[in-house]
């Protein structure tokens, strides 16, 4: 059992940028986590209360510390190695569930910051849900439109747009029948954009996923929760309340976020990944839309059987904690991309992020080959495809990259690192 270490007032427990190897538990005293706000550059001080863990995300996500941990009074702190913390957490899943809820709130705060950059003002969930259905209908994604308007009628039967939603359901159903009679693919069901993006967004396993074997579930105990989703079928959509989550058994799932006229791919998920748990943990609205890529079989859980799953499979619970740790780090980096002052820096940072997260890239030299598309880069950078293509062509004309179908080669990744660091330095300068 780890023994407490004593830190005097103003002592540095760990520093920003250090390799994260330990997890801490404040036994007594006061500790503050100090870091800079990504958007404003102001110092943020986050207090740690007695009995709380800190340094968890960076340790489990395997990325450098993002903050300074400082004792603001004489403090006693327990220090755990990652295996020691894992043993403790596996014996008490309440620790994991508590941390998951904390991480979920942090993820939602980051998403709110992203939304503040991409949207002019907040929109009520009721209005945003209706607008999403209108967007799908306009883009001839009739199955998706019908799903969204059905959800609107269910959630807001007396809503101000309920009558129009009902008319739009009828319009979508007529259009579906017409398209099927024309022997087209279901709905065009999200048309070619979904299939093209899904094909282009080949997802690489992260270091954490490769190094940590995925625990095997006793599927016999959960088969009653299995559901089958057809290609392009929606699991859930943005702006509707979240009361369940999914664990993929077979197939792939695409997570997307709609902002204005742009639909951005957030991730392509594979078995046995989970999704939708964030809204469940916080009893809040969805922040993304989940769409089946091909036929998908998934286990569907609500809060009650979610806790049964975690209590019966603590290894799954701990793996979910690792996933959240990594998601928060990646989300912060995506937010940083959006705050960078120019397009070149935004796109350069996307390549740096991909280089860090894609474990099976050849990193023997400075050149990097990414299995990605211009559309993918545009989505990561929060830019239009036109602007992204123009900038990538400038990089190509400068012999900094090569572009081919489904592949982009960065000649010298260090060149992009220097570019981004220069812009970040300019942002932080007084």
C-alpha positions, 0 to 999 in steps of 0.5 A, spaced: 500 500 500 502 506 498 504 511 503 503 518 504 508 523 502 508 530 505 509 536 501 510 543 504 506 549 502 508 552 495 511 545 493 511 543 486 508 536 486 509 535 478 510 540 473 507 541 466 510 537 460 513 532 465 512 525 463 506 522 467 507 516 471 504 517 477 497 518 480 495 522 486 490 522 492 490 528 496 489 525 503 489 532 507 491 539 505 490 543 499 492 542 492 491 547 486 492 545 479 494 551 475 494 551 467 492 556 462 486 557 458 486 555 451 482 561 448 484 566 453 491 564 455 489 566 462 491 562 468 486 557 471 486 554 478 482 548 479 482 546 487 483 539 489 479 537 495 481 531 500 479 524 498 480 526 490 485 523 485 489 528 480 493 526 475 489 521 472 487 523 465 495 524 463 497 518 466 492 513 463 492 517 457 499 517 456 500 524 454 505 529 458 502 533 464 498 539 462 498 543 468 502 544 474 500 541 481 502 545 487 501 544 494 497 551 497 498 548 504 502 543 507 499 537 504 499 529 505 499 526 498 498 518 496 502 516 490 500 510 486 503 507 480 498 506 474 498 498 476 497 500 483 491 505 481 488 500 476 488 494 482 485 499 487 479 501 481 478 494 479 476 493 486 472 499 487 468 500 481 465 506 484 471 510 483 471 509 476 464 511 475 465 517 479 471 519 475 467 517 469 462 523 471 468 528 472 471 526 465 464 527 462 463 534 465 470 536 462 468 533 455 462 537 455 465 543 457 470 542 452 465 541 447 461 548 449 468 551 448 468 548 441 461 550 439 462 557 442 467 558 436 463 555 431 456 558 432 454 565 433 450 563 439 447 557 443 440 554 440 435 551 444 435 543 444 428 543 441 430 548 435 436 545 434 433 538 433 428 541 428 433 545 424 437 538 424 431 535 421 430 540 416 437 540 414 437 532 412 430 533 408 434 539 404 440 534 403 435 529 401 437 524 407 430 522 408 431 516 412 435 521 417 430 526 416 424 522 418 428 519 424 429 526 427 422 529 426 419 523 429 424 524 435 421 531 435 414 529 435 416 524 441 419 529 445 416 536 444 408 534 442 406 541 443 412 544 440 412 550 436 414 546 430 410 540 431 405 541 426 411 542 421 415 536 423 409 532 422 408 534 415 415 533 414 415 526 416 410 525 411 414 528 406 420 524 408 416 518 407 413 519 400 420 521 398 423 514 401 417 510 397 419 514 390 426 513 391 425 505 393 421 505 386 427 508 382 431 502 385 436 507 388 440 505 394 436 506 401 435 514 401 441 515 398 441 514 405 446 519 407 448 519 400 455 518 397 458 523 402 457 518 408 460 512 404 466 517 401 467 520 408 467 513 412 472 510 407 477 516 407 477 516 415 481 510 416 482 509 423 488 507 426 489 504 433 492 508 439 498 506 443 493 505 449 489 501 445 495 497 442 498 496 449 492 494 453 488 488 450 481 489 450 478 484 455 473 479 453 465 480 455 461 474 457 457 475 451 452 470 453 450 474 459 448 480 455 445 477 448 438 480 450 441 487 450 443 486 442 440 490 437 441 490 429 442 497 425 442 497 418 447 501 414 446 508 415 441 507 420 441 512 426 443 510 433 441 517 436 442 524 433 444 531 436 440 535 441 436 529 443 436 527 450 441 521 452 438 515 456 442 509 453 449 507 450 452 502 446 457 497 445 459 495 438 459 487 437 460 487 429 460 493 424 462 500 424 459 506 427 460 513 424 460 519 429 458 526 426 457 533 428 453 538 424 455 545 425 451 550 420 452 547 413 458 543 415 458 535 417 464 533 421 466 526 422 468 526 429 470 518 429 469 511 426 468 506 431 470 499 431 468 493 436 468 493 442 468 500 442 463 504 446 459 510 444 453 515 447 456 514 454 457 521 455 450 523 455 448 517 459 453 519 465 450 526 465 443 525 463 444 530 458 443 532 450 447 528 445 453 532 442 453 528 436 450 523 431 451 516 431 450 512 424 451 505 422 457 504 417 454 497 414 450 493 418 452 493 425 450 489 431 451 493 438 449 492 445 444 497 448 445 499 455 441 504 460 444 507 466 441 501 470 444 495 466 450 500 465 452 499 472 451 492 472 456 491 466 461 495 470 460 492 476 460 485 473 466 487 468 471 492 472 476 491 466 471 494 461 470 500 466 477 501 467 478 501 459 472 506 459 476 510 463 482 510 459 478 512 453 475 518 456 482 520 458 484 520 451 478 523 448 479 529 453 486 530 451 484 529 443 478 534 444 483 539 447 488 539 441 482 539 437 480 546 440 487 548 440 486 547 432 480 552 432 484 557 436 490 557 432 490 564 428 491 562 421 489 556 416 496 553 415 497 553 422 491 549 423 492 544 418 499 543 420 497 541 427 492 536 424 498 532 421 501 533 428 495 530 432 495 525 427 502 523 427 501 522 435 495 518 435 496 513 429 501 508 432 502 504 426 505 510 422 513 509 420 516 514 424 523 512 423 525 518 419 522 525 419 517 523 413 510 521 415 505 518 410 497 519 413 492 514 410 487 520 410 483 525 405 482 532 404 475 532 406 478 529 413 483 534 414 478 539 413 473 536 418 479 536 423 481 543 422 474 546 422 475 549 415 471 548 408 474 543 403 475 549 399 480 553 403 483 546 406 484 544 399 487 551 397 492 551 403 494 543 402 496 545 394 500 551 397 504 546 401 505 541 395 507 547 391 512 548 397 514 541 396 512 540 404 507 535 402 505 530 397 497 528 395 494 522 392 488 519 393 486 517 400 493 519 402 497 525 404 505 524 405 508 530 410 515 530 407 518 533 414 513 533 420 518 537 424 517 543 419 510 543 421 511 542 429 516 548 428 510 552 424 505 550 430 510 552 436 511 559 432 504 560 432 502 558 439 508 562 442 505 568 438 498 567 441 501 567 448 506 573 448 503 579 451 
